[in-house]
Amino acid sequence: MTEPLLDLTPEGLFSPALGAHIDPHRPVARAIITHGHADHARAGHGAVLATRQTLDIMAIRYGADFAGQTQVADGEITMGRARVRLVPAGHVLGSAQVVIEAGGRRAVVSGDYTRTANPACAPFEPVPCDLFVTEATFALPVFRHPPPEVEIARLLASVAAFPERPHLIGTYALGKAQRLIMLLRQAGWHAPIHIHGALQRLCDYHVEQGIPLGELRPATMDRAEARALSSAIVLAPPSAFASPWVQRFADPVVGFASGWMQIRARARQRGVELPLVISDHSDWGQLTATVEELDPAEFWITHGREDALMRWADLTGRRARPLRLLGYEEEAE
């Protein structure tokens, strides 16, 4: 019997041919990590293979000793009874798809990905394969994300309409914050952008990696400075909006950048006045178009809304399998 390229274990997705887990949600002997978000990249593994940027990001977040051993995925590597290489996923800096080949067969584990251009990281690289593992964060037909440039234009229009009110935008520390900054720069906003201290180290790392973020200023200031702030854009992690920090600002416009902001009820629950539908994940159209483009013999669906994609697979005559993995969500940090 032919050895499977991929299988499912209690720790998560596993490649018997490689002898390694991919983004396991428990510590394992050998792990391949697709990117640095905490729901995919956990500390405590015996050995970790990832891109140099993902390893750097894990060290920033968890400390230099986050794993027993680390290895940079540089080109194609022979591991166990298979070959593996990492190719860009377009999600965040360092994000990658895992390409596994053995016995004339190829499997691709996409991790999180988007087909929308992201100025803060390398674009998604399509790799034809026999088995494709896709995320399903926004795998419902209702999710059709607008171009991010349109949402940035809405933000800048609000700043122009309410120059006396600072705009506080909730954004995740890894990926989303830097993407917003780059989108603002591309849209012509060259004024300083204020950032919460929780974003500083990862922004510094992006600059070190050649991502030009422009002038950034700390958003940690005394109450008098904060209340005098006007015509300003301030980025902070979502957790900061539940802390006393936000009370320093006088009558701010509160925004939040996330694919979930397409659901207006979520925006209202968070007290968001300016919901910005900007996601680092694929929407419904991108998910289905990617499967059609790659045309794998079979595709597996993980960490997200699996039922709609399963139904789409049935209607289009494609073989699909829901993995029912728990513990994954959109940039939950």
BANUTOR-237776 format. One record per residue: residue in one letter; x, y, z of N, C-alpha, C in turn. Coordinates in steps of 0.05 Angstrom, whole numbers, padded with zeros to 5 digits, always signed. Example, Ala and Ser with C-alpha at 12.3 -4.5 7.8 and 13.67 -1.06 7.14 Angstrom:
# residues 2
a+00264-00114+00156+00246-00090+00156+00264-00066+00156
s+00257-00045+00142+00273-00021+00143+00258+00001+00157
//
This chain:
# residues 333
m+00017-00024+00000+00000+00000+00000+00018+00025+00000
t+00010+00045-00016+00026+00069-00018+00024+00086+00007
e+00046+00095+00017+00047+00111+00042+00034+00138+00036
p+00016+00147+00054+00003+00173+00049+00023+00196+00054
l+00019+00217+00038+00036+00241+00042+00027+00256+00067
l+00001+00254+00073-00010+00268+00096-00030+00251+00110
d-00032+00255+00136-00051+00241+00153-00059+00259+00176
l-00078+00250+00192-00087+00267+00214-00082+00252+00240
t-00071+00266+00260-00065+00255+00286-00077+00273+00308
p-00077+00264+00333-00088+00282+00354-00073+00309+00356
e-00048+00309+00347-00032+00334+00348-00038+00352+00324
g-00051+00342+00304-00057+00357+00280-00047+00343+00255
l-00043+00358+00234-00035+00347+00208-00007+00336+00209
f-00004+00311+00198+00022+00297+00200+00029+00285+00173
s+00055+00286+00166+00064+00274+00142+00081+00249+00149
p+00070+00225+00145+00086+00201+00151+00111+00200+00134
a+00110+00209+00109+00134+00208+00092+00156+00226+00102
l+00149+00249+00114+00169+00267+00125+00176+00261+00154
g+00157+00248+00168+00161+00244+00197+00158+00270+00212
a+00141+00288+00203+00138+00314+00216+00109+00323+00215
h+00101+00338+00236+00075+00351+00237+00077+00379+00224
i+00054+00388+00215+00053+00415+00203+00034+00432+00220
d+00044+00453+00231+00029+00471+00249+00014+00456+00271
p+00028+00437+00285+00014+00422+00307+00006+00440+00329
h-00017+00433+00342-00027+00449+00364-00018+00438+00391
r-00001+00418+00391+00012+00409+00415+00042+00405+00409
p+00059+00405+00430+00088+00400+00425+00093+00373+00412
v+00110+00372+00392+00116+00347+00378+00147+00346+00374
a+00156+00322+00365+00185+00319+00362+00195+00336+00338
r+00180+00337+00316+00189+00352+00293+00165+00366+00280
a+00168+00392+00277+00146+00409+00266+00155+00426+00243
i+00138+00429+00224+00141+00449+00202+00121+00470+00207
i+00129+00495+00209+00111+00517+00216+00107+00535+00192
t+00082+00541+00185+00076+00556+00161+00080+00586+00165
h+00074+00597+00189+00077+00625+00194+00076+00631+00224
g+00081+00656+00232+00085+00662+00260+00061+00668+00277
h+00037+00667+00267+00014+00672+00284+00011+00650+00305
a+00002+00658+00329+00003+00639+00352-00015+00615+00349
d-00035+00617+00331-00052+00593+00328-00040+00573+00309
h-00016+00579+00297-00002+00560+00280+00026+00555+00291
a+00038+00575+00304+00066+00573+00313+00066+00572+00343
r+00072+00549+00354+00073+00545+00383+00101+00538+00392
a+00108+00545+00416+00134+00538+00427+00134+00510+00438
g+00158+00499+00442+00160+00473+00457+00165+00449+00439
h+00168+00452+00413+00173+00429+00395+00203+00421+00397
g+00208+00396+00392+00235+00387+00392+00252+00399+00370
a+00241+00401+00346+00255+00413+00323+00234+00427+00306
v+00242+00450+00295+00224+00466+00278+00238+00473+00252
l+00224+00468+00230+00232+00477+00203+00213+00499+00194
a+00223+00521+00185+00207+00544+00176+00224+00563+00160
t+00211+00583+00149+00227+00604+00135+00243+00619+00156
r+00264+00632+00147+00281+00648+00165+00264+00669+00179
q+00246+00682+00165+00230+00703+00177+00211+00692+00198
t+00199+00669+00193+00181+00657+00213+00197+00649+00238
l+00221+00638+00234+00238+00631+00258+00245+00655+00274
d+00252+00677+00260+00258+00702+00274+00234+00712+00289
i+00210+00711+00277+00186+00721+00290+00179+00704+00314
m+00183+00678+00312+00178+00660+00335+00197+00667+00358
a+00222+00673+00351+00242+00680+00372+00234+00707+00385
i+00224+00726+00369+00215+00751+00381+00192+00747+00400
r+00174+00729+00393+00150+00725+00409+00154+00707+00433
y+00171+00686+00429+00173+00665+00450+00200+00664+00463
g+00220+00678+00453+00247+00676+00463+00263+00658+00445
a+00290+00661+00447+00308+00647+00428+00306+00616+00432
d+00298+00607+00455+00298+00578+00460+00270+00566+00457
f+00255+00576+00437+00227+00567+00434+00225+00538+00424
a+00247+00527+00414+00248+00499+00405+00275+00487+00411
g+00276+00460+00412+00302+00447+00416+00322+00453+00395
q+00313+00451+00369+00330+00457+00346+00313+00472+00326
t+00326+00488+00309+00312+00502+00287+00328+00498+00262
q+00314+00498+00239+00326+00496+00213+00312+00514+00194
v+00327+00530+00179+00316+00547+00158+00310+00531+00134
a+00286+00534+00123+00278+00520+00099+00289+00536+00075
d+00312+00526+00065+00326+00540+00043+00327+00521+00019
g+00309+00524+00000+00308+00506-00023+00294+00480-00016
e+00298+00460-00032+00286+00434-00028+00303+00418-00008
i+00290+00405+00011+00304+00390+00032+00293+00361+00032
t+00312+00342+00034+00303+00314+00037+00300+00309+00067
m+00276+00299+00074+00269+00293+00101+00254+00267+00102
g+00265+00248+00117+00251+00222+00118+00252+00209+00090
r+00228+00202+00080+00226+00189+00054+00213+00207+00033
a+00216+00234+00038+00203+00253+00020+00221+00278+00017
r+00213+00295-00001+00226+00321-00004+00206+00343+00003
v+00216+00364+00015+00198+00386+00024+00211+00412+00016
r+00194+00431+00009+00203+00459+00005+00180+00477+00013
l+00187+00502+00020+00168+00522+00028+00166+00544+00007
v+00141+00551-00001+00137+00572-00021+00118+00593-00009
p+00119+00618-00018+00104+00639-00005+00074+00635-00006
a+00061+00644+00016+00032+00641+00019+00017+00668+00017
g+00032+00690+00019+00019+00716+00016+00003+00726+00040
h+00006+00712+00063-00010+00718+00087+00003+00740+00104
v+00027+00734+00114+00042+00753+00130+00072+00749+00124
l+00089+00766+00134+00118+00764+00128+00127+00736+00137
g+00141+00722+00119+00151+00696+00125+00132+00673+00121
s+00107+00679+00115+00087+00657+00113+00093+00640+00088
a+00087+00614+00091+00094+00595+00070+00075+00573+00068
q+00074+00561+00044+00060+00536+00039+00081+00513+00041
v+00072+00490+00050+00090+00467+00052+00085+00449+00029
v+00105+00445+00012+00103+00428-00012+00118+00402-00006
i+00103+00380-00006+00114+00353+00000+00113+00336-00025
e+00135+00323-00032+00136+00306-00056+00150+00279-00049
a+00137+00258-00059+00148+00231-00055+00133+00212-00075
g+00148+00194-00086+00135+00173-00103+00119+00185-00127
g+00128+00207-00137+00114+00219-00160+00088+00233-00153
r+00083+00237-00126+00059+00252-00117+00067+00277-00103
r+00049+00296-00103+00055+00322-00090+00031+00331-00073
a+00036+00339-00048+00016+00351-00031+00025+00379-00023
v+00006+00397-00021+00011+00424-00013-00006+00432+00010
v+00006+00439+00033-00009+00450+00056-00006+00480+00055
s-00028+00494+00051-00026+00523+00045-00022+00540+00070
g-00029+00529+00094-00029+00546+00117-00051+00567+00114
d-00047+00592+00123-00065+00614+00117-00054+00628+00092
y-00072+00637+00075-00063+00650+00050-00084+00669+00039
t-00075+00687+00023-00093+00705+00008-00081+00709-00020
r-00099+00714-00039-00090+00720-00066-00089+00750-00071
t-00098+00766-00052-00097+00795-00054-00068+00804-00049
a-00058+00822-00065-00031+00832-00062-00027+00844-00034
n-00005+00837-00021+00001+00847+00005+00029+00860+00004
p+00030+00887+00007+00056+00900+00004+00076+00894+00026
a+00067+00880+00047+00085+00874+00069+00096+00846+00069
c+00091+00830+00047+00102+00803+00045+00101+00794+00017
a+00115+00771+00012+00116+00759-00015+00088+00748-00023
p+00081+00749-00049+00055+00740-00057+00052+00710-00058
f+00027+00700-00057+00021+00672-00058+00032+00660-00085
e+00044+00637-00082+00055+00623-00105+00039+00597-00110
p+00023+00596-00132+00007+00572-00137+00025+00549-00145
v+00020+00525-00133+00036+00501-00139+00016+00479-00146
p+00014+00470-00171-00004+00448-00178+00003+00423-00161
c-00017+00408-00153-00012+00386-00135-00034+00365-00137
d-00029+00342-00125-00049+00320-00124-00067+00324-00101
l-00057+00335-00079-00072+00340-00054-00067+00368-00045
f-00088+00384-00041-00085+00411-00031-00100+00414-00005
v-00087+00425+00015-00100+00430+00041-00104+00460+00042
t-00130+00468+00043-00137+00496+00044-00149+00505+00070
e-00143+00529+00078-00157+00541+00101-00186+00547+00093
a-00203+00554+00112-00231+00560+00106-00242+00581+00125
t-00224+00600+00133-00233+00621+00152-00257+00636+00143
f-00258+00644+00117-00280+00659+00106-00294+00643+00084
a-00298+00617+00089-00309+00600+00068-00339+00599+00069
l-00351+00622+00065-00380+00625+00061-00384+00644+00038
p-00404+00639+00021-00408+00656-00003-00413+00686+00004
v-00421+00691+00029-00426+00719+00037-00400+00735+00039
f-00378+00722+00043-00353+00736+00046-00340+00743+00019
r-00343+00768+00011-00331+00778-00013-00317+00804-00005
h-00291+00802+00000-00277+00825+00011-00272+00846-00010
p-00277+00871-00003-00272+00893-00022-00242+00897-00026
p-00233+00910-00047-00205+00916-00050-00195+00932-00025
p-00172+00925-00014-00163+00940+00010-00159+00970+00005
e-00153+00977-00020-00149+01006-00026-00175+01021-00021
v-00198+01008-00026-00224+01021-00022-00228+01026+00008
e-00220+01007+00025-00224+01010+00054-00204+01031+00065
i-00180+01032+00054-00161+01053+00063-00171+01081+00055
a-00184+01083+00031-00195+01108+00023-00218+01117+00042
r-00233+01098+00052-00254+01104+00072-00241+01115+00097
l-00219+01103+00106-00205+01112+00130-00195+01141+00126
l-00183+01146+00104-00172+01173+00099-00194+01193+00095
a-00217+01185+00084-00239+01203+00082-00250+01211+00109
s-00250+01191+00128-00259+01197+00155-00240+01216+00169
v-00214+01212+00165-00194+01230+00178-00199+01258+00167
a-00204+01261+00141-00209+01287+00130-00235+01300+00140
a-00255+01283+00144-00281+01293+00153-00281+01301+00183
f-00264+01287+00199-00264+01292+00228-00235+01297+00236
p-00222+01319+00227-00194+01323+00233-00189+01328+00263
e-00209+01335+00278-00205+01341+00306-00205+01315+00323
r-00213+01292+00311-00215+01267+00326-00193+01248+00317
p-00177+01238+00336-00157+01217+00328-00171+01191+00320
h-00160+01178+00300-00171+01153+00291-00155+01130+00303
l-00167+01114+00320-00155+01091+00333-00164+01066+00319
i-00145+01052+00307-00152+01029+00291-00141+01004+00304
g-00159+00985+00310-00151+00959+00320-00139+00942+00298
t-00115+00931+00303-00102+00915+00283-00083+00895+00296
y-00081+00871+00286-00064+00851+00298-00035+00858+00294
a-00019+00849+00314+00009+00858+00315+00026+00848+00293
l+00021+00823+00284+00037+00811+00263+00022+00810+00237
g+00031+00825+00217+00020+00824+00191+00000+00846+00185
k-00022+00847+00200-00043+00866+00193-00033+00895+00199
a-00019+00900+00221-00010+00927+00227+00009+00936+00205
q+00028+00920+00197+00047+00929+00177+00034+00931+00150
r+00015+00915+00144+00001+00917+00118-00015+00943+00117
l-00028+00950+00139-00043+00976+00140-00025+00999+00136
i-00002+00998+00149+00017+01020+00146+00026+01023+00117
m+00033+01001+00105+00041+01001+00077+00019+01011+00058
l-00005+01002+00063-00028+01011+00047-00032+01041+00050
l-00029+01051+00074-00032+01080+00079-00010+01095+00064
r+00014+01085+00065+00036+01099+00051+00031+01099+00021
q+00021+01076+00010+00016+01075-00018-00007+01094-00026
a-00025+01099-00008-00047+01117-00013-00040+01146-00010
g-00015+01152-00002-00006+01179+00000-00005+01191+00028
w-00011+01175+00048-00009+01184+00076+00020+01182+00085
h+00034+01205+00085+00062+01204+00092+00068+01217+00120
a+00046+01225+00133+00049+01236+00160+00057+01213+00179
p+00068+01220+00203+00075+01199+00222+00050+01183+00230
i+00053+01157+00234+00032+01139+00244+00040+01131+00272
h+00022+01134+00291+00027+01127+00319+00020+01097+00323
i+00038+01083+00337+00033+01055+00342+00036+01049+00372
h+00018+01031+00381+00019+01021+00409+00045+01006+00413
g+00055+01006+00437+00080+00992+00443+00080+00963+00436
a+00057+00950+00437+00056+00921+00431+00062+00916+00401
l+00061+00936+00384+00067+00932+00356+00096+00939+00349
q+00110+00951+00367+00136+00963+00361+00157+00943+00351
r+00161+00921+00366+00182+00902+00359+00178+00890+00332
l+00153+00882+00326+00148+00869+00300+00149+00889+00277
c+00142+00914+00282+00146+00935+00262+00176+00939+00257
d+00191+00940+00278+00220+00943+00275+00232+00920+00258
y+00222+00896+00263+00232+00873+00248+00225+00876+00218
h+00201+00885+00212+00194+00889+00184+00213+00909+00171
v+00219+00930+00185+00238+00950+00174+00265+00937+00169
e+00274+00921+00188+00299+00907+00185+00299+00889+00161
q+00276+00879+00153+00273+00861+00130+00268+00876+00104
g+00270+00902+00105+00268+00918+00081+00240+00928+00074
i+00221+00926+00093+00194+00936+00089+00193+00965+00098
p+00190+00985+00080+00192+01013+00087+00166+01024+00100
l+00165+01025+00126+00141+01033+00140+00139+01063+00144
g+00160+01078+00138+00158+01107+00142+00161+01114+00171
e+00154+01139+00178+00158+01148+00205+00136+01138+00224
l+00144+01124+00244+00126+01113+00265+00133+01126+00291
r+00112+01134+00306+00116+01146+00332+00101+01130+00353
p+00111+01130+00378+00097+01115+00399+00070+01127+00406
a+00051+01110+00410+00024+01119+00419+00022+01118+00449
t+00044+01112+00462+00044+01113+00492+00053+01141+00500
m+00034+01157+00508+00039+01185+00515+00022+01192+00539
d+00028+01215+00551+00012+01222+00575-00015+01232+00566
r-00033+01236+00585-00060+01242+00579-00063+01269+00564
a-00047+01289+00571-00049+01315+00558-00041+01313+00529
e-00019+01298+00523-00011+01295+00495-00032+01279+00479
a-00043+01259+00491-00063+01243+00477-00088+01259+00471
r-00097+01275+00490-00121+01290+00485-00117+01313+00465
a-00092+01321+00461-00086+01342+00442-00082+01331+00414
l-00081+01305+00411-00076+01292+00386-00099+01295+00367
s-00094+01305+00343-00115+01308+00323-00104+01302+00296
s-00122+01296+00276-00114+01289+00249-00092+01267+00250
a-00096+01248+00268-00075+01227+00272-00088+01200+00268
i-00071+01181+00259-00079+01153+00257-00062+01138+00278
v-00076+01123+00295-00063+01108+00316-00070+01079+00313
l-00050+01061+00312-00055+01032+00310-00049+01019+00336
a-00066+01000+00343-00063+00986+00369-00075+00958+00367
p-00066+00939+00383-00078+00912+00383-00106+00914+00395
p-00123+00895+00387-00151+00896+00397-00153+00896+00427
s-00134+00883+00441-00135+00882+00470-00132+00910+00483
a-00119+00928+00469-00115+00955+00481-00141+00970+00484
f-00161+00963+00468-00187+00978+00469-00203+00971+00494
a-00195+00950+00508-00208+00943+00533-00192+00951+00557
s-00171+00968+00553-00154+00977+00574-00156+01007+00579
p-00146+01017+00602-00148+01046+00607-00133+01063+00586
w-00115+01051+00571-00099+01065+00551-00117+01081+00532
v-00139+01069+00524-00156+01082+00503-00170+01107+00515
q-00173+01108+00541-00187+01131+00553-00171+01157+00553
r-00146+01155+00546-00130+01179+00544-00138+01197+00521
f-00150+01185+00500-00156+01200+00476-00183+01213+00477
a-00185+01238+00467-00210+01253+00468-00227+01246+00443
d-00250+01234+00448-00270+01229+00428-00258+01216+00403
p-00245+01193+00406-00232+01181+00382-00253+01167+00364
v-00246+01166+00338-00261+01148+00320-00248+01121+00323
v-00263+01101+00332-00253+01074+00336-00258+01057+00311
g-00237+01046+00300-00240+01029+00277-00227+01002+00283
f-00232+00983+00265-00220+00956+00268-00217+00945+00240
a-00193+00934+00234-00187+00923+00208-00188+00893+00209
s-00208+00880+00197-00210+00851+00198-00231+00843+00177
g-00227+00819+00166-00248+00808+00148-00275+00804+00162
w-00274+00801+00189-00299+00798+00203-00316+00824+00204
m-00304+00846+00197-00319+00871+00198-00340+00872+00175
q-00340+00852+00158-00362+00851+00138-00388+00843+00152
i-00386+00832+00176-00410+00825+00192-00415+00848+00211
r-00434+00865+00205-00438+00890+00219-00445+00885+00249
a-00457+00862+00255-00463+00856+00283-00438+00854+00299
r-00417+00843+00287-00391+00841+00302-00380+00869+00307
a-00382+00886+00287-00372+00914+00291-00387+00927+00314
r-00413+00924+00314-00429+00937+00336-00422+00925+00363
q-00418+00899+00364-00410+00887+00390-00384+00897+00401
r-00366+00904+00383-00340+00915+00391-00340+00945+00395
g-00362+00958+00389-00363+00987+00391-00347+01000+00369
v-00346+00989+00346-00330+00999+00324-00347+01018+00307
e-00337+01043+00306-00351+01063+00290-00343+01062+00260
l-00318+01054+00255-00308+01052+00228-00297+01024+00222
p-00315+01006+00214-00306+00979+00207-00291+00978+00180
l-00267+00967+00180-00251+00965+00155-00248+00936+00148
v-00260+00929+00125-00259+00901+00116-00233+00895+00102
i-00212+00890+00117-00186+00884+00106-00176+00858+00119
s-00172+00838+00103-00165+00812+00114-00140+00801+00100
d-00124+00786+00115-00101+00772+00104-00107+00743+00097
h-00133+00737+00096-00143+00711+00088-00158+00713+00062
s-00161+00690+00048-00176+00690+00023-00206+00690+00029
d-00221+00705+00013-00250+00704+00015-00261+00680-00001
w-00287+00678-00002-00300+00656-00016-00291+00653-00045
g-00291+00675-00059-00283+00674-00087-00255+00666-00091
q-00237+00675-00074-00209+00667-00077-00204+00638-00069
l-00218+00628-00049-00216+00600-00041-00224+00581-00064
t-00247+00586-00075-00257+00568-00096-00241+00572-00122
a-00232+00596-00128-00216+00601-00152-00189+00587-00149
t-00178+00586-00125-00152+00573-00121-00154+00543-00125
v-00175+00531-00114-00179+00502-00118-00183+00496-00148
e-00198+00513-00162-00202+00509-00190-00176+00512-00206
e-00160+00531-00199-00134+00536-00212-00115+00512-00208
l-00112+00503-00183-00094+00481-00178-00105+00454-00187
d-00131+00452-00187-00145+00428-00196-00133+00402-00185
p-00131+00400-00158-00120+00375-00146-00139+00352-00149
a-00129+00328-00147-00146+00304-00147-00164+00304-00123
e-00154+00316-00101-00170+00318-00076-00160+00342-00061
f-00179+00355-00046-00170+00376-00028-00183+00373-00001
w-00168+00380+00019-00176+00378+00047-00181+00407+00058
i-00200+00409+00076-00209+00435+00086-00204+00435+00116
t-00191+00457+00126-00184+00458+00154-00188+00486+00165
h-00188+00488+00192-00191+00511+00209-00209+00533+00196
g-00234+00527+00196-00254+00547+00187-00281+00534+00181
r-00295+00547+00163-00322+00539+00155-00321+00519+00133
e-00322+00494+00141-00317+00472+00122-00342+00464+00106
d-00366+00467+00118-00390+00456+00106-00396+00468+00078
a-00393+00494+00076-00399+00507+00050-00380+00498+00028
l-00354+00495+00035-00335+00485+00015-00340+00456+00008
m-00349+00440+00027-00356+00413+00022-00380+00411+00002
r-00399+00429+00007-00423+00430-00011-00414+00439-00039
w-00397+00459-00041-00387+00468-00067-00372+00445-00081
a-00356+00430-00066-00342+00407-00078-00361+00387-00089
d-00383+00381-00074-00403+00362-00085-00416+00372-00111
l-00422+00398-00111-00435+00410-00134-00417+00411-00159
t-00391+00413-00154-00372+00415-00176-00358+00389-00182
g-00366+00368-00169-00354+00342-00175-00326+00338-00165
r-00318+00351-00143-00291+00349-00133-00290+00332-00107
r-00268+00318-00103-00265+00303-00079-00254+00321-00057
a-00267+00321-00034-00259+00338-00012-00262+00324+00015
r-00248+00333+00035-00249+00321+00061-00247+00343+00082
p-00266+00345+00101-00264+00364+00123-00246+00352+00145
l-00227+00367+00155-00209+00357+00175-00219+00361+00204
r-00237+00380+00207-00249+00385+00234-00228+00391+00255
l-00206+00404+00247-00186+00412+00266-00195+00436+00283
l-00190+00435+00308-00198+00457+00326-00173+00474+00333
g-00179+00498+00343-00157+00515+00354-00145+00535+00334
y-00158+00538+00311-00148+00558+00292-00169+00579+00287
e-00160+00604+00283-00178+00626+00278-00163+00649+00264
e-00177+00670+00257-00163+00691+00243-00146+00708+00262
e-00120+00707+00258-00100+00724+00272-00109+00730+00301
a-00114+00709+00316-00126+00713+00343-00106+00722+00363
e-00096+00747+00360-00076+00758+00379-00076+00788+00377
//
